[in-house]
Amino acid sequence: MDCSHIQFCTQKGKIDLEQLQELFKIGAFWARNRQQEDLKIAIDNSNPVVSIWDEAKLIGFARATSDGVYRAAIWDVVVHPDYRGLGLGGKLVETVLSHPSVNRVERVYLTTTHQQSFYKHIGFEYNDTTTMVLHNKSPYQLIESGNRELDVTSPY
Ligand SMILES: CC(C)(COP(=O)(O)OP(=O)(O)OC[C@H]1O[C@@H](n2cnc3c(N)ncnc32)[C@H](O)[C@@H]1OP(=O)(O)O)[C@@H](O)C(=O)NCCC(=O)NCCS
């Protein structure tokens, strides 16, 4: 495939929530049921948010959260199934890692169920010792119960 017209973007404002929801439905098993209003909250609170575009079609997405110096985490890395194996996923993660919010952070974490080899290619190492998770209520239940401030992590 000729990828010369494919563009990477770090502007959050460009994200089309309907297309993002669709991309997650077909390409990201952990995020198939996400609602647009929640996706907007996640995007607003993430930095950077990187998207990949084939003309007006959203074909890739990744985001990170970071404290700017000690710790960052990468979330929701996905490339549209029709565009995989072309080097876009690697470039997507590299774009996140080179962003000023992430590039001087001491440790960058991510969780993955199936894609360890992909991330090893990029330089990530196995890390068995640190992962715990609290399965919190859904965002809607949280709002109903007074929005408890707890650390919510989404397992891949
Ligand atoms: C994982 C994913 C983002 C990779 O995107 P991609 O565009 O196909 O990846 P690339 O073409 O950039 O591959 C980069 C390198 O990793 C390798 N690679 C890609 N997927 C791999 C895999 N599953 N296992 C091993 N190596 C893999 C490629 O061979 C390539 O190697 P090279 O640089 O030596 O040529 C994509 O397969 C995807 O969206 N998967 C579904 C969603 C998902 O699981 N995301 C990760 C959540 S943690």
The ligand as a Gaussian input file, in Angstrom:
#p B3LYP/6-31G(d) Opt

LIG

0 1
 C       -0.540000      -3.899000      17.710000
 C       -0.788000      -3.008000      16.493000
 C       -1.055000      -1.578000      16.956000
 C        0.449000      -3.063000      15.597000
 O        0.245000      -2.165000      14.530000
 P        0.934000      -2.405000      13.111000
 O        0.733000      -1.161000      12.317000
 O        0.464000      -3.673000      12.514000
 O        2.458000      -2.579000      13.542000
 P        3.736000      -2.258000      12.638000
 O        3.427000      -2.612000      11.215000
 O        4.202000      -0.873000      12.912000
 O        4.785000      -3.257000      13.235000
 C        5.952000      -2.785000      13.865000
 C        6.876000      -3.951000      14.083000
 O        6.290000      -4.833000      15.041000
 C        6.083000      -6.103000      14.454000
 N        4.800000      -6.546000      14.915000
 C        3.600000      -5.974000      14.699000
 N        2.626000      -6.659000      15.331000
 C        3.279000      -7.682000      15.943000
 C        2.842000      -8.744000      16.750000
 N        1.561000      -8.908000      17.069000
 N        3.752000      -9.616000      17.213000
 C        5.065000      -9.474000      16.878000
 N        5.545000      -8.470000      16.152000
 C        4.658000      -7.602000      15.686000
 C        6.111000      -5.899000      12.959000
 O        6.571000      -7.058000      12.293000
 C        7.081000      -4.777000      12.832000
 O        8.407000      -5.270000      12.865000
 P        9.579000      -4.570000      12.014000
 O        9.691000      -3.161000      12.540000
 O       10.764000      -5.416000      12.300000
 O        9.100000      -4.636000      10.611000
 C       -1.991000      -3.538000      15.646000
 O       -1.748000      -4.892000      15.319000
 C       -3.324000      -3.428000      16.338000
 O       -3.992000      -2.386000      16.269000
 N       -3.755000      -4.503000      17.029000
 C       -5.070000      -4.537000      17.686000
 C       -5.106000      -3.620000      18.863000
 C       -4.059000      -3.994000      19.900000
 O       -3.936000      -5.142000      20.281000
 N       -3.339000      -2.952000      20.344000
 C       -2.338000      -3.090000      21.367000
 C       -2.992000      -2.922000      22.663000
 S       -1.855000      -2.953000      23.997000

